[in-house]
Amino acid sequence: MNFSLSSVLAMTLLCGAFSLHAQTNMKPEDTEYYSPVPPTLTLNKGVPSDAIVLFDGKDLSQWKGEKGKAAWTVANNILEVKPGSGTIQTTENFTDFQLHIEWKSPEVIKGEGQGRGNSGIFLQGLYEIQVLDNNNNPTYVNGGAGSLYKQRPPLAQVIAPDQWHVYDIIYKAPQFNKDSLLVSKGTVTVLHNGVVVQNNTQIDGTTEYIGLPKPLSHGPGPIMLQDHGDLVQFRNIWIRKL
C-alpha cells in the first residue's frame, strides 16, 4: 500500500493530537504518571518545613570553631564575626542543597576593596561565595559580592547600603569516580536579594586556586563562614538537602 507524503503527515498530526488529548484528560488518581509524588511543604516565617535551621538567632549549637566551640558573637538575634577567633563551620556535612543566608556589612565602614566588610560562605568547605561591602567599593571583578570567588564575577552588582543582603544558593556538588577522579564539575546558582547573580555556574576549582578541583572524592562537607577580620553580621540561616 502506498501512502502520499501528505497522508503520512496527516496521520502523524492525528496521532499527536490523540496523545495530547489522552494526556490532558489524565485523572488525578492516575499516579503512575506522577511518580514520585512531590512532598508537601509548609512555610513558617519563610522557612520550609523540611529545612534544617542553622541559625535562628538563639545560639550556635549547629556550629563549631576551628579548634572546638564556635566563638562568634550572638546578640539581638544576630550572629557577628569575632575577629581573630577563626572560621566557623556547621557540625553537619552536606552534599547538594539549597541554602538561605542573610548578611550585613559592618555598622562602621573601614578600609577599601577586599579590606572592607569581607567574609565568605564556603560550600562543602571548599568553594567560596564572596561576601563583601559593595557600596561604592571597587575591587577586582571576580572578588566582589556575589562572586564565585576568583572564578566567576556576579552577573549584576546588587547594592543595598545599610541594609541586609539575602543570598539564596542552590548547589550541586562535583562528582568523582571510585578512583577519586573528577567525573562532573559542581554548579552553583545564587540569587542576591532576589536577583540571579550566578546562573548554574560551573565550579572550576576550589577557592585556593584556579583549575580543576583537587582529585578528592570529598563526599559531604560543611558550610563554612569566614573570619576575615571584619564585623560582618549574619542571620536567618537555613538549608534544605536536595
HELIX and SHEET records of a PDB file:
HELIX    1   1 LEU A    5  THR A   24  1                                  20    
HELIX    2   2 THR A   31  TYR A   33  5                                   3    
HELIX    3   3 GLY A  113  GLY A  115  5                                   3    
HELIX    4   4 VAL A  141  GLY A  143  5                                   3    
SHEET    1   A 2 LEU A  43  ASN A  44  0                                        
SHEET    2   A 2 VAL A  47  PRO A  48 -1                                        
SHEET    1   B 4 ILE A  52  PHE A  55  0                                        
SHEET    2   B 4 GLN A 233  LYS A 241 -1                                        
SHEET    3   B 4 ILE A  78  GLU A  80 -1                                        
SHEET    4   B 4 THR A  73  ALA A  75 -1                                        
SHEET    1   C 6 ILE A  52  PHE A  55  0                                        
SHEET    2   C 6 GLN A 233  LYS A 241 -1                                        
SHEET    3   C 6 PHE A  97  LYS A 104 -1                                        
SHEET    4   C 6 HIS A 165  LYS A 172 -1                                        
SHEET    5   C 6 THR A 187  HIS A 192 -1                                        
SHEET    6   C 6 VAL A 195  GLN A 202 -1                                        
SHEET    1   D 5 TRP A  63  GLY A  65  0                                        
SHEET    2   D 5 ILE A  88  THR A  90 -1                                        
SHEET    3   D 5 MET A 224  LEU A 225 -1                                        
SHEET    4   D 5 SER A 119  LEU A 123 -1                                        
SHEET    5   D 5 TYR A 127  VAL A 131 -1                                        
SHEET    1   E 2 GLN A 175  PHE A 176  0                                        
SHEET    2   E 2 LEU A 182  SER A 184 -1                                        
END                                                                             
